Each structure stands twice: as C-alpha cells, then as structure tokens.
Amino acid sequence: MLRFRPILMTTMAAMLGGAPLMLGHAVGYEIRQPLGYAMVGGLFVSQILTLFTTPVVYLYLDRLGRLLGGERAAQPGAAAAE
C-alpha cells in the first residue's frame, strides 16, 4: 500500500501525457496517433498487470519461504518466546 500511490501517479501522468497524441487532430496526426494508442494502451495494460501480479508474486514467495525455512520464518514472535 505504501508504493501504490506513487506507482499510480506516475502511470497516470504518463498516460495523460500521451492522451494528446492519441486524441489530437492537428496536421500530421495520422502519423502520431498510433504512437499515442500504443503508449496509453501499453501503460494501461502494464499498470493492471503490476497491480494484480505483484501481490501474487509476494504471496507465492512468502509461501515458498515458509516451506523452505519452516514455520519459524512466518512467526516473528516465536524466537522471542523461546
């Protein structure tokens, strides 16, 4: 949750920066418009993948650490109680 806001703000700033490329109708827009679509679409897809896959990877790594290191790694207060 600590890193969610900066990641979202950076992606949104880049997407909004690409919006004029995507939506513009000035001279020569037909050359720059596909770049805008690719940029905004790529940022959107990467943001969705980042928000959904990063927590899943952390959960799997935590589960792997528990399997390899035993249950003591999952319980930080267990060492103090012994």
N, CA, C and O atoms as a Maestro MAE file, in Angstrom:
{
 s_m_m2io_version
 :::
 2.0.0
}

f_m_ct {
 s_m_title
 :::
 protein
 m_atom[328] {
  # First column is atom index #
  i_m_mmod_type
  r_m_x_coord
  r_m_y_coord
  r_m_z_coord
  i_m_residue_number
  s_m_chain_name
  s_m_pdb_residue_name
  s_m_pdb_atom_name
  i_m_atomic_number
  :::
  1 25 0.818 -1.203 0.000 1 A "MET " " N  " 7
  2 3 0.000 0.000 0.000 1 A "MET " " CA " 6
  3 2 0.857 1.261 0.000 1 A "MET " " C  " 6
  4 15 0.428 2.311 -0.478 1 A "MET " " O  " 8
  5 25 2.069 1.152 0.538 2 A "LEU " " N  " 7
  6 3 2.949 2.315 0.597 2 A "LEU " " CA " 6
  7 2 3.380 2.756 -0.796 2 A "LEU " " C  " 6
  8 15 3.540 3.951 -1.046 2 A "LEU " " O  " 8
  9 25 3.568 1.813 -1.695 3 A "ARG " " N  " 7
  10 3 4.047 2.133 -3.046 3 A "ARG " " CA " 6
  11 2 2.927 2.295 -4.061 3 A "ARG " " C  " 6
  12 15 3.192 2.633 -5.215 3 A "ARG " " O  " 8
  13 25 1.704 2.066 -3.666 4 A "PHE " " N  " 7
  14 3 0.586 2.118 -4.611 4 A "PHE " " CA " 6
  15 2 0.392 3.516 -5.184 4 A "PHE " " C  " 6
  16 15 0.262 3.680 -6.397 4 A "PHE " " O  " 8
  17 25 0.374 4.516 -4.322 5 A "ARG " " N  " 7
  18 3 0.103 5.879 -4.775 5 A "ARG " " CA " 6
  19 2 1.163 6.394 -5.757 5 A "ARG " " C  " 6
  20 15 0.793 6.902 -6.815 5 A "ARG " " O  " 8
  21 25 2.475 6.286 -5.450 6 A "PRO " " N  " 7
  22 3 3.462 6.773 -6.430 6 A "PRO " " CA " 6
  23 2 3.421 6.028 -7.760 6 A "PRO " " C  " 6
  24 15 3.606 6.630 -8.817 6 A "PRO " " O  " 8
  25 25 3.181 4.723 -7.710 7 A "ILE " " N  " 7
  26 3 3.094 3.957 -8.958 7 A "ILE " " CA " 6
  27 2 1.907 4.426 -9.779 7 A "ILE " " C  " 6
  28 15 2.026 4.634 -10.987 7 A "ILE " " O  " 8
  29 25 0.774 4.592 -9.134 8 A "LEU " " N  " 7
  30 3 -0.425 5.035 -9.834 8 A "LEU " " CA " 6
  31 2 -0.269 6.450 -10.377 8 A "LEU " " C  " 6
  32 15 -0.684 6.732 -11.501 8 A "LEU " " O  " 8
  33 25 0.323 7.338 -9.592 9 A "MET " " N  " 7
  34 3 0.506 8.727 -10.040 9 A "MET " " CA " 6
  35 2 1.455 8.812 -11.227 9 A "MET " " C  " 6
  36 15 1.205 9.575 -12.160 9 A "MET " " O  " 8
  37 25 2.527 8.053 -11.208 10 A "THR " " N  " 7
  38 3 3.479 8.072 -12.316 10 A "THR " " CA " 6
  39 2 2.847 7.543 -13.594 10 A "THR " " C  " 6
  40 15 3.024 8.120 -14.667 10 A "THR " " O  " 8
  41 25 2.120 6.460 -13.480 11 A "THR " " N  " 7
  42 3 1.469 5.884 -14.660 11 A "THR " " CA " 6
  43 2 0.401 6.821 -15.205 11 A "THR " " C  " 6
  44 15 0.297 7.009 -16.417 11 A "THR " " O  " 8
  45 25 -0.390 7.408 -14.317 12 A "MET " " N  " 7
  46 3 -1.444 8.317 -14.780 12 A "MET " " CA " 6
  47 2 -0.856 9.564 -15.445 12 A "MET " " C  " 6
  48 15 -1.407 10.053 -16.432 12 A "MET " " O  " 8
  49 25 0.249 10.078 -14.921 13 A "ALA " " N  " 7
  50 3 0.888 11.244 -15.541 13 A "ALA " " CA " 6
  51 2 1.378 10.904 -16.942 13 A "ALA " " C  " 6
  52 15 1.218 11.702 -17.866 13 A "ALA " " O  " 8
  53 25 1.970 9.735 -17.108 14 A "ALA " " N  " 7
  54 3 2.444 9.327 -18.434 14 A "ALA " " CA " 6
  55 2 1.279 9.085 -19.386 14 A "ALA " " C  " 6
  56 15 1.353 9.433 -20.564 14 A "ALA " " O  " 8
  57 25 0.197 8.486 -18.872 15 A "MET " " N  " 7
  58 3 -0.975 8.245 -19.720 15 A "MET " " CA " 6
  59 2 -1.622 9.558 -20.152 15 A "MET " " C  " 6
  60 15 -2.008 9.712 -21.311 15 A "MET " " O  " 8
  61 25 -1.740 10.491 -19.232 16 A "LEU " " N  " 7
  62 3 -2.321 11.789 -19.585 16 A "LEU " " CA " 6
  63 2 -1.404 12.574 -20.516 16 A "LEU " " C  " 6
  64 15 -1.880 13.377 -21.318 16 A "LEU " " O  " 8
  65 25 -0.098 12.351 -20.419 17 A "GLY " " N  " 7
  66 3 0.825 12.966 -21.357 17 A "GLY " " CA " 6
  67 2 0.693 12.401 -22.759 17 A "GLY " " C  " 6
  68 15 0.967 13.096 -23.737 17 A "GLY " " O  " 8
  69 25 0.278 11.152 -22.867 18 A "GLY " " N  " 7
  70 3 0.089 10.527 -24.175 18 A "GLY " " CA " 6
  71 2 -1.289 10.755 -24.766 18 A "GLY " " C  " 6
  72 15 -1.513 10.472 -25.943 18 A "GLY " " O  " 8
  73 25 -2.218 11.264 -23.962 19 A "ALA " " N  " 7
  74 3 -3.588 11.483 -24.448 19 A "ALA " " CA " 6
  75 2 -3.657 12.467 -25.618 19 A "ALA " " C  " 6
  76 15 -4.404 12.210 -26.562 19 A "ALA " " O  " 8
  77 25 -2.915 13.583 -25.602 20 A "PRO " " N  " 7
  78 3 -2.969 14.461 -26.782 20 A "PRO " " CA " 6
  79 2 -2.464 13.789 -28.054 20 A "PRO " " C  " 6
  80 15 -2.961 14.083 -29.141 20 A "PRO " " O  " 8
  81 25 -1.493 12.898 -27.939 21 A "LEU " " N  " 7
  82 3 -1.046 12.159 -29.120 21 A "LEU " " CA " 6
  83 2 -2.164 11.275 -29.651 21 A "LEU " " C  " 6
  84 15 -2.364 11.157 -30.860 21 A "LEU " " O  " 8
  85 25 -2.882 10.664 -28.733 22 A "MET " " N  " 7
  86 3 -3.928 9.717 -29.111 22 A "MET " " CA " 6
  87 2 -5.165 10.434 -29.649 22 A "MET " " C  " 6
  88 15 -5.800 9.950 -30.586 22 A "MET " " O  " 8
  89 25 -5.507 11.565 -29.075 23 A "LEU " " N  " 7
  90 3 -6.758 12.239 -29.415 23 A "LEU " " CA " 6
  91 2 -6.593 13.443 -30.335 23 A "LEU " " C  " 6
  92 15 -7.588 14.027 -30.764 23 A "LEU " " O  " 8
  93 25 -5.359 13.825 -30.646 24 A "GLY " " N  " 7
  94 3 -5.117 15.035 -31.433 24 A "GLY " " CA " 6
  95 2 -5.576 14.910 -32.876 24 A "GLY " " C  " 6
  96 15 -5.611 13.821 -33.449 24 A "GLY " " O  " 8
  97 25 -5.928 16.060 -33.447 25 A "HIS " " N  " 7
  98 3 -6.351 16.107 -34.852 25 A "HIS " " CA " 6
  99 2 -5.669 17.257 -35.578 25 A "HIS " " C  " 6
  100 15 -6.273 17.902 -36.435 25 A "HIS " " O  " 8
  101 25 -4.419 17.513 -35.237 26 A "ALA " " N  " 7
  102 3 -3.666 18.570 -35.897 26 A "ALA " " CA " 6
  103 2 -3.035 18.026 -37.179 26 A "ALA " " C  " 6
  104 15 -3.269 16.882 -37.570 26 A "ALA " " O  " 8
  105 25 -2.241 18.860 -37.813 27 A "VAL " " N  " 7
  106 3 -1.577 18.457 -39.050 27 A "VAL " " CA " 6
  107 2 -0.611 17.311 -38.746 27 A "VAL " " C  " 6
  108 15 0.219 17.429 -37.844 27 A "VAL " " O  " 8
  109 25 -0.705 16.234 -39.465 28 A "GLY " " N  " 7
  110 3 0.170 15.087 -39.304 28 A "GLY " " CA " 6
  111 2 -0.229 14.164 -38.164 28 A "GLY " " C  " 6
  112 15 0.581 13.355 -37.712 28 A "GLY " " O  " 8
  113 25 -1.465 14.273 -37.694 29 A "TYR " " N  " 7
  114 3 -1.890 13.447 -36.563 29 A "TYR " " CA " 6
  115 2 -1.925 11.967 -36.927 29 A "TYR " " C  " 6
  116 15 -1.749 11.114 -36.057 29 A "TYR " " O  " 8
  117 25 -2.149 11.657 -38.187 30 A "GLU " " N  " 7
  118 3 -2.263 10.248 -38.568 30 A "GLU " " CA " 6
  119 2 -0.943 9.492 -38.403 30 A "GLU " " C  " 6
  120 15 -0.938 8.262 -38.380 30 A "GLU " " O  " 8
  121 25 0.166 10.207 -38.289 31 A "ILE " " N  " 7
  122 3 1.456 9.562 -38.041 31 A "ILE " " CA " 6
  123 2 1.670 9.360 -36.546 31 A "ILE " " C  " 6
  124 15 2.212 8.335 -36.133 31 A "ILE " " O  " 8
  125 25 1.245 10.334 -35.724 32 A "ARG " " N  " 7
  126 3 1.481 10.269 -34.276 32 A "ARG " " CA " 6
  127 2 0.385 9.544 -33.508 32 A "ARG " " C  " 6
  128 15 0.620 9.102 -32.384 32 A "ARG " " O  " 8
  129 25 -0.790 9.412 -34.078 33 A "GLN " " N  " 7
  130 3 -1.907 8.797 -33.355 33 A "GLN " " CA " 6
  131 2 -1.649 7.336 -32.970 33 A "GLN " " C  " 6
  132 15 -1.976 6.967 -31.842 33 A "GLN " " O  " 8
  133 25 -1.085 6.482 -33.832 34 A "PRO " " N  " 7
  134 3 -0.789 5.107 -33.395 34 A "PRO " " CA " 6
  135 2 0.208 5.046 -32.239 34 A "PRO " " C  " 6
  136 15 0.121 4.155 -31.394 34 A "PRO " " O  " 8
  137 25 1.149 5.983 -32.195 35 A "LEU " " N  " 7
  138 3 2.084 6.047 -31.076 35 A "LEU " " CA " 6
  139 2 1.337 6.336 -29.778 35 A "LEU " " C  " 6
  140 15 1.641 5.746 -28.742 35 A "LEU " " O  " 8
  141 25 0.366 7.238 -29.831 36 A "GLY " " N  " 7
  142 3 -0.431 7.551 -28.649 36 A "GLY " " CA " 6
  143 2 -1.241 6.355 -28.176 36 A "GLY " " C  " 6
  144 15 -1.307 6.080 -26.978 36 A "GLY " " O  " 8
  145 25 -1.852 5.648 -29.106 37 A "TYR " " N  " 7
  146 3 -2.615 4.448 -28.734 37 A "TYR " " CA " 6
  147 2 -1.717 3.382 -28.122 37 A "TYR " " C  " 6
  148 15 -2.076 2.762 -27.121 37 A "TYR " " O  " 8
  149 25 -0.560 3.171 -28.719 38 A "ALA " " N  " 7
  150 3 0.361 2.158 -28.192 38 A "ALA " " CA " 6
  151 2 0.881 2.558 -26.818 38 A "ALA " " C  " 6
  152 15 1.005 1.715 -25.930 38 A "ALA " " O  " 8
  153 25 1.182 3.826 -26.642 39 A "MET " " N  " 7
  154 3 1.720 4.298 -25.369 39 A "MET " " CA " 6
  155 2 0.682 4.197 -24.260 39 A "MET " " C  " 6
  156 15 0.963 3.639 -23.199 39 A "MET " " O  " 8
  157 25 -0.504 4.727 -24.491 40 A "VAL " " N  " 7
  158 3 -1.552 4.710 -23.465 40 A "VAL " " CA " 6
  159 2 -2.023 3.276 -23.211 40 A "VAL " " C  " 6
  160 15 -2.223 2.887 -22.060 40 A "VAL " " O  " 8
  161 25 -2.198 2.500 -24.257 41 A "GLY " " N  " 7
  162 3 -2.626 1.114 -24.082 41 A "GLY " " CA " 6
  163 2 -1.593 0.276 -23.351 41 A "GLY " " C  " 6
  164 15 -1.943 -0.531 -22.490 41 A "GLY " " O  " 8
  165 25 -0.327 0.458 -23.685 42 A "GLY " " N  " 7
  166 3 0.735 -0.279 -23.014 42 A "GLY " " CA " 6
  167 2 0.855 0.088 -21.548 42 A "GLY " " C  " 6
  168 15 1.066 -0.783 -20.703 42 A "GLY " " O  " 8
  169 25 0.723 1.371 -21.238 43 A "LEU " " N  " 7
  170 3 0.769 1.797 -19.842 43 A "LEU " " CA " 6
  171 2 -0.417 1.248 -19.057 43 A "LEU " " C  " 6
  172 15 -0.275 0.844 -17.903 43 A "LEU " " O  " 8
  173 25 -1.578 1.236 -19.689 44 A "PHE " " N  " 7
  174 3 -2.770 0.716 -19.007 44 A "PHE " " CA " 6
  175 2 -2.618 -0.774 -18.705 44 A "PHE " " C  " 6
  176 15 -2.886 -1.219 -17.589 44 A "PHE " " O  " 8
  177 25 -2.189 -1.533 -19.701 45 A "VAL " " N  " 7
  178 3 -2.024 -2.981 -19.510 45 A "VAL " " CA " 6
  179 2 -0.939 -3.263 -18.483 45 A "VAL " " C  " 6
  180 15 -1.113 -4.131 -17.627 45 A "VAL " " O  " 8
  181 25 0.172 -2.548 -18.551 46 A "SER " " N  " 7
  182 3 1.245 -2.789 -17.585 46 A "SER " " CA " 6
  183 2 0.824 -2.400 -16.178 46 A "SER " " C  " 6
  184 15 1.234 -3.048 -15.215 46 A "SER " " O  " 8
  185 25 0.016 -1.356 -16.035 47 A "GLN " " N  " 7
  186 3 -0.475 -0.968 -14.708 47 A "GLN " " CA " 6
  187 2 -1.392 -2.051 -14.131 47 A "GLN " " C  " 6
  188 15 -1.280 -2.398 -12.955 47 A "GLN " " O  " 8
  189 25 -2.275 -2.571 -14.938 48 A "ILE " " N  " 7
  190 3 -3.168 -3.635 -14.466 48 A "ILE " " CA " 6
  191 2 -2.358 -4.875 -14.085 48 A "ILE " " C  " 6
  192 15 -2.599 -5.477 -13.038 48 A "ILE " " O  " 8
  193 25 -1.403 -5.255 -14.927 49 A "LEU " " N  " 7
  194 3 -0.575 -6.417 -14.615 49 A "LEU " " CA " 6
  195 2 0.240 -6.196 -13.343 49 A "LEU " " C  " 6
  196 15 0.387 -7.110 -12.532 49 A "LEU " " O  " 8
  197 25 0.765 -4.997 -13.169 50 A "THR " " N  " 7
  198 3 1.543 -4.699 -11.970 50 A "THR " " CA " 6
  199 2 0.686 -4.787 -10.723 50 A "THR " " C  " 6
  200 15 1.113 -5.347 -9.714 50 A "THR " " O  " 8
  201 25 -0.512 -4.242 -10.782 51 A "LEU " " N  " 7
  202 3 -1.369 -4.226 -9.597 51 A "LEU " " CA " 6
  203 2 -1.874 -5.615 -9.226 51 A "LEU " " C  " 6
  204 15 -2.143 -5.877 -8.054 51 A "LEU " " O  " 8
  205 25 -2.007 -6.505 -10.197 52 A "PHE " " N  " 7
  206 3 -2.522 -7.830 -9.896 52 A "PHE " " CA " 6
  207 2 -1.433 -8.878 -9.715 52 A "PHE " " C  " 6
  208 15 -1.597 -9.791 -8.906 52 A "PHE " " O  " 8
  209 25 -0.336 -8.774 -10.438 53 A "THR " " N  " 7
  210 3 0.670 -9.821 -10.343 53 A "THR " " CA " 6
  211 2 1.658 -9.619 -9.200 53 A "THR " " C  " 6
  212 15 2.139 -10.601 -8.636 53 A "THR " " O  " 8
  213 25 1.974 -8.387 -8.844 54 A "THR " " N  " 7
  214 3 2.948 -8.152 -7.784 54 A "THR " " CA " 6
  215 2 2.501 -8.743 -6.448 54 A "THR " " C  " 6
  216 15 3.304 -9.425 -5.811 54 A "THR " " O  " 8
  217 25 1.269 -8.523 -5.988 55 A "PRO " " N  " 7
  218 3 0.866 -9.167 -4.726 55 A "PRO " " CA " 6
  219 2 0.868 -10.692 -4.811 55 A "PRO " " C  " 6
  220 15 1.186 -11.365 -3.830 55 A "PRO " " O  " 8
  221 25 0.520 -11.237 -5.961 56 A "VAL " " N  " 7
  222 3 0.514 -12.687 -6.115 56 A "VAL " " CA " 6
  223 2 1.937 -13.234 -6.012 56 A "VAL " " C  " 6
  224 15 2.157 -14.265 -5.377 56 A "VAL " " O  " 8
  225 25 2.897 -12.558 -6.625 57 A "VAL " " N  " 7
  226 3 4.283 -12.995 -6.543 57 A "VAL " " CA " 6
  227 2 4.768 -12.937 -5.091 57 A "VAL " " C  " 6
  228 15 5.444 -13.858 -4.633 57 A "VAL " " O  " 8
  229 25 4.433 -11.877 -4.369 58 A "TYR " " N  " 7
  230 3 4.828 -11.780 -2.964 58 A "TYR " " CA " 6
  231 2 4.205 -12.898 -2.135 58 A "TYR " " C  " 6
  232 15 4.865 -13.460 -1.261 58 A "TYR " " O  " 8
  233 25 2.964 -13.221 -2.394 59 A "LEU " " N  " 7
  234 3 2.324 -14.306 -1.646 59 A "LEU " " CA " 6
  235 2 2.992 -15.651 -1.928 59 A "LEU " " C  " 6
  236 15 3.215 -16.441 -1.010 59 A "LEU " " O  " 8
  237 25 3.309 -15.909 -3.192 60 A "TYR " " N  " 7
  238 3 3.971 -17.168 -3.527 60 A "TYR " " CA " 6
  239 2 5.381 -17.232 -2.946 60 A "TYR " " C  " 6
  240 15 5.811 -18.292 -2.492 60 A "TYR " " O  " 8
  241 25 6.103 -16.116 -2.954 61 A "LEU " " N  " 7
  242 3 7.435 -16.113 -2.356 61 A "LEU " " CA " 6
  243 2 7.362 -16.320 -0.845 61 A "LEU " " C  " 6
  244 15 8.213 -16.998 -0.270 61 A "LEU " " O  " 8
  245 25 6.354 -15.740 -0.203 62 A "ASP " " N  " 7
  246 3 6.171 -15.954 1.227 62 A "ASP " " CA " 6
  247 2 5.866 -17.420 1.511 62 A "ASP " " C  " 6
  248 15 6.405 -18.002 2.453 62 A "ASP " " O  " 8
  249 25 5.010 -18.005 0.703 63 A "ARG " " N  " 7
  250 3 4.677 -19.423 0.871 63 A "ARG " " CA " 6
  251 2 5.908 -20.306 0.636 63 A "ARG " " C  " 6
  252 15 6.114 -21.289 1.348 63 A "ARG " " O  " 8
  253 25 6.719 -19.956 -0.358 64 A "LEU " " N  " 7
  254 3 7.941 -20.708 -0.622 64 A "LEU " " CA " 6
  255 2 8.921 -20.570 0.545 64 A "LEU " " C  " 6
  256 15 9.576 -21.540 0.926 64 A "LEU " " O  " 8
  257 25 9.018 -19.372 1.106 65 A "GLY " " N  " 7
  258 3 9.888 -19.169 2.256 65 A "GLY " " CA " 6
  259 2 9.442 -19.968 3.465 65 A "GLY " " C  " 6
  260 15 10.268 -20.474 4.225 65 A "GLY " " O  " 8
  261 25 8.139 -20.079 3.640 66 A "ARG " " N  " 7
  262 3 7.623 -20.896 4.739 66 A "ARG " " CA " 6
  263 2 7.937 -22.374 4.532 66 A "ARG " " C  " 6
  264 15 8.274 -23.079 5.483 66 A "ARG " " O  " 8
  265 25 7.827 -22.836 3.302 67 A "LEU " " N  " 7
  266 3 8.111 -24.248 3.018 67 A "LEU " " CA " 6
  267 2 9.591 -24.570 3.186 67 A "LEU " " C  " 6
  268 15 9.940 -25.614 3.735 67 A "LEU " " O  " 8
  269 25 10.450 -23.691 2.722 68 A "LEU " " N  " 7
  270 3 11.888 -23.950 2.787 68 A "LEU " " CA " 6
  271 2 12.484 -23.638 4.156 68 A "LEU " " C  " 6
  272 15 13.404 -24.323 4.604 68 A "LEU " " O  " 8
  273 25 11.965 -22.614 4.820 69 A "GLY " " N  " 7
  274 3 12.552 -22.200 6.080 69 A "GLY " " CA " 6
  275 2 11.816 -22.689 7.298 69 A "GLY " " C  " 6
  276 15 12.240 -22.426 8.424 69 A "GLY " " O  " 8
  277 25 10.732 -23.388 7.103 70 A "GLY " " N  " 7
  278 3 9.944 -23.849 8.238 70 A "GLY " " CA " 6
  279 2 8.989 -22.766 8.703 70 A "GLY " " C  " 6
  280 15 8.958 -21.671 8.143 70 A "GLY " " O  " 8
  281 25 8.234 -23.069 9.701 71 A "GLU " " N  " 7
  282 3 7.226 -22.138 10.205 71 A "GLU " " CA " 6
  283 2 7.828 -21.020 11.045 71 A "GLU " " C  " 6
  284 15 7.162 -20.012 11.277 71 A "GLU " " O  " 8
  285 25 9.073 -21.166 11.511 72 A "ARG " " N  " 7
  286 3 9.689 -20.118 12.334 72 A "ARG " " CA " 6
  287 2 9.844 -18.833 11.554 72 A "ARG " " C  " 6
  288 15 9.770 -17.754 12.143 72 A "ARG " " O  " 8
  289 25 10.056 -18.906 10.247 73 A "ALA " " N  " 7
  290 3 10.218 -17.707 9.419 73 A "ALA " " CA " 6
  291 2 8.908 -16.939 9.337 73 A "ALA " " C  " 6
  292 15 8.923 -15.720 9.162 73 A "ALA " " O  " 8
  293 25 7.794 -17.614 9.456 74 A "ALA " " N  " 7
  294 3 6.497 -16.956 9.324 74 A "ALA " " CA " 6
  295 2 6.037 -16.335 10.644 74 A "ALA " " C  " 6
  296 15 5.130 -15.504 10.644 74 A "ALA " " O  " 8
  297 25 6.646 -16.722 11.770 75 A "GLN " " N  " 7
  298 3 6.220 -16.224 13.074 75 A "GLN " " CA " 6
  299 2 7.364 -15.442 13.710 75 A "GLN " " C  " 6
  300 15 8.238 -16.037 14.341 75 A "GLN " " O  " 8
  301 25 7.373 -14.098 13.553 76 A "PRO " " N  " 7
  302 3 8.494 -13.323 14.093 76 A "PRO " " CA " 6
  303 2 8.556 -13.331 15.615 76 A "PRO " " C  " 6
  304 15 9.644 -13.150 16.162 76 A "PRO " " O  " 8
  305 25 7.458 -13.528 16.323 77 A "GLY " " N  " 7
  306 3 7.465 -13.532 17.765 77 A "GLY " " CA " 6
  307 2 7.867 -14.869 18.365 77 A "GLY " " C  " 6
  308 15 8.029 -14.968 19.582 77 A "GLY " " O  " 8
  309 25 8.030 -15.894 17.551 78 A "ALA " " N  " 7
  310 3 8.339 -17.227 18.052 78 A "ALA " " CA " 6
  311 2 9.746 -17.292 18.640 78 A "ALA " " C  " 6
  312 15 9.956 -18.014 19.615 78 A "ALA " " O  " 8
  313 25 10.702 -16.576 18.095 79 A "ALA " " N  " 7
  314 3 12.081 -16.604 18.589 79 A "ALA " " CA " 6
  315 2 12.157 -15.917 19.961 79 A "ALA " " C  " 6
  316 15 12.934 -16.337 20.819 79 A "ALA " " O  " 8
  317 25 11.369 -14.881 20.167 80 A "ALA " " N  " 7
  318 3 11.396 -14.159 21.440 80 A "ALA " " CA " 6
  319 2 10.744 -14.971 22.555 80 A "ALA " " C  " 6
  320 15 11.100 -14.812 23.723 80 A "ALA " " O  " 8
  321 25 9.807 -15.828 22.214 81 A "ALA " " N  " 7
  322 3 9.091 -16.606 23.216 81 A "ALA " " CA " 6
  323 2 9.922 -17.785 23.729 81 A "ALA " " C  " 6
  324 15 9.673 -18.294 24.822 81 A "ALA " " O  " 8
  325 25 10.916 -18.220 22.932 82 A "GLU " " N  " 7
  326 3 11.718 -19.386 23.329 82 A "GLU " " CA " 6
  327 2 12.795 -19.055 24.311 82 A "GLU " " C  " 6
  328 15 13.543 -19.939 24.728 82 A "GLU " " O  " 8
  :::
 }
 m_bond[327] {
  # First column is bond index #
  i_m_from
  i_m_to
  i_m_order
  :::
  1 1 2 1
  2 2 3 1
  3 3 4 2
  4 3 5 1
  5 5 6 1
  6 6 7 1
  7 7 8 2
  8 7 9 1
  9 9 10 1
  10 10 11 1
  11 11 12 2
  12 11 13 1
  13 13 14 1
  14 14 15 1
  15 15 16 2
  16 15 17 1
  17 17 18 1
  18 18 19 1
  19 19 20 2
  20 19 21 1
  21 21 22 1
  22 22 23 1
  23 23 24 2
  24 23 25 1
  25 25 26 1
  26 26 27 1
  27 27 28 2
  28 27 29 1
  29 29 30 1
  30 30 31 1
  31 31 32 2
  32 31 33 1
  33 33 34 1
  34 34 35 1
  35 35 36 2
  36 35 37 1
  37 37 38 1
  38 38 39 1
  39 39 40 2
  40 39 41 1
  41 41 42 1
  42 42 43 1
  43 43 44 2
  44 43 45 1
  45 45 46 1
  46 46 47 1
  47 47 48 2
  48 47 49 1
  49 49 50 1
  50 50 51 1
  51 51 52 2
  52 51 53 1
  53 53 54 1
  54 54 55 1
  55 55 56 2
  56 55 57 1
  57 57 58 1
  58 58 59 1
  59 59 60 2
  60 59 61 1
  61 61 62 1
  62 62 63 1
  63 63 64 2
  64 63 65 1
  65 65 66 1
  66 66 67 1
  67 67 68 2
  68 67 69 1
  69 69 70 1
  70 70 71 1
  71 71 72 2
  72 71 73 1
  73 73 74 1
  74 74 75 1
  75 75 76 2
  76 75 77 1
  77 77 78 1
  78 78 79 1
  79 79 80 2
  80 79 81 1
  81 81 82 1
  82 82 83 1
  83 83 84 2
  84 83 85 1
  85 85 86 1
  86 86 87 1
  87 87 88 2
  88 87 89 1
  89 89 90 1
  90 90 91 1
  91 91 92 2
  92 91 93 1
  93 93 94 1
  94 94 95 1
  95 95 96 2
  96 95 97 1
  97 97 98 1
  98 98 99 1
  99 99 100 2
  100 99 101 1
  101 101 102 1
  102 102 103 1
  103 103 104 2
  104 103 105 1
  105 105 106 1
  106 106 107 1
  107 107 108 2
  108 107 109 1
  109 109 110 1
  110 110 111 1
  111 111 112 2
  112 111 113 1
  113 113 114 1
  114 114 115 1
  115 115 116 2
  116 115 117 1
  117 117 118 1
  118 118 119 1
  119 119 120 2
  120 119 121 1
  121 121 122 1
  122 122 123 1
  123 123 124 2
  124 123 125 1
  125 125 126 1
  126 126 127 1
  127 127 128 2
  128 127 129 1
  129 129 130 1
  130 130 131 1
  131 131 132 2
  132 131 133 1
  133 133 134 1
  134 134 135 1
  135 135 136 2
  136 135 137 1
  137 137 138 1
  138 138 139 1
  139 139 140 2
  140 139 141 1
  141 141 142 1
  142 142 143 1
  143 143 144 2
  144 143 145 1
  145 145 146 1
  146 146 147 1
  147 147 148 2
  148 147 149 1
  149 149 150 1
  150 150 151 1
  151 151 152 2
  152 151 153 1
  153 153 154 1
  154 154 155 1
  155 155 156 2
  156 155 157 1
  157 157 158 1
  158 158 159 1
  159 159 160 2
  160 159 161 1
  161 161 162 1
  162 162 163 1
  163 163 164 2
  164 163 165 1
  165 165 166 1
  166 166 167 1
  167 167 168 2
  168 167 169 1
  169 169 170 1
  170 170 171 1
  171 171 172 2
  172 171 173 1
  173 173 174 1
  174 174 175 1
  175 175 176 2
  176 175 177 1
  177 177 178 1
  178 178 179 1
  179 179 180 2
  180 179 181 1
  181 181 182 1
  182 182 183 1
  183 183 184 2
  184 183 185 1
  185 185 186 1
  186 186 187 1
  187 187 188 2
  188 187 189 1
  189 189 190 1
  190 190 191 1
  191 191 192 2
  192 191 193 1
  193 193 194 1
  194 194 195 1
  195 195 196 2
  196 195 197 1
  197 197 198 1
  198 198 199 1
  199 199 200 2
  200 199 201 1
  201 201 202 1
  202 202 203 1
  203 203 204 2
  204 203 205 1
  205 205 206 1
  206 206 207 1
  207 207 208 2
  208 207 209 1
  209 209 210 1
  210 210 211 1
  211 211 212 2
  212 211 213 1
  213 213 214 1
  214 214 215 1
  215 215 216 2
  216 215 217 1
  217 217 218 1
  218 218 219 1
  219 219 220 2
  220 219 221 1
  221 221 222 1
  222 222 223 1
  223 223 224 2
  224 223 225 1
  225 225 226 1
  226 226 227 1
  227 227 228 2
  228 227 229 1
  229 229 230 1
  230 230 231 1
  231 231 232 2
  232 231 233 1
  233 233 234 1
  234 234 235 1
  235 235 236 2
  236 235 237 1
  237 237 238 1
  238 238 239 1
  239 239 240 2
  240 239 241 1
  241 241 242 1
  242 242 243 1
  243 243 244 2
  244 243 245 1
  245 245 246 1
  246 246 247 1
  247 247 248 2
  248 247 249 1
  249 249 250 1
  250 250 251 1
  251 251 252 2
  252 251 253 1
  253 253 254 1
  254 254 255 1
  255 255 256 2
  256 255 257 1
  257 257 258 1
  258 258 259 1
  259 259 260 2
  260 259 261 1
  261 261 262 1
  262 262 263 1
  263 263 264 2
  264 263 265 1
  265 265 266 1
  266 266 267 1
  267 267 268 2
  268 267 269 1
  269 269 270 1
  270 270 271 1
  271 271 272 2
  272 271 273 1
  273 273 274 1
  274 274 275 1
  275 275 276 2
  276 275 277 1
  277 277 278 1
  278 278 279 1
  279 279 280 2
  280 279 281 1
  281 281 282 1
  282 282 283 1
  283 283 284 2
  284 283 285 1
  285 285 286 1
  286 286 287 1
  287 287 288 2
  288 287 289 1
  289 289 290 1
  290 290 291 1
  291 291 292 2
  292 291 293 1
  293 293 294 1
  294 294 295 1
  295 295 296 2
  296 295 297 1
  297 297 298 1
  298 298 299 1
  299 299 300 2
  300 299 301 1
  301 301 302 1
  302 302 303 1
  303 303 304 2
  304 303 305 1
  305 305 306 1
  306 306 307 1
  307 307 308 2
  308 307 309 1
  309 309 310 1
  310 310 311 1
  311 311 312 2
  312 311 313 1
  313 313 314 1
  314 314 315 1
  315 315 316 2
  316 315 317 1
  317 317 318 1
  318 318 319 1
  319 319 320 2
  320 319 321 1
  321 321 322 1
  322 322 323 1
  323 323 324 2
  324 323 325 1
  325 325 326 1
  326 326 327 1
  327 327 328 2
  :::
 }
}
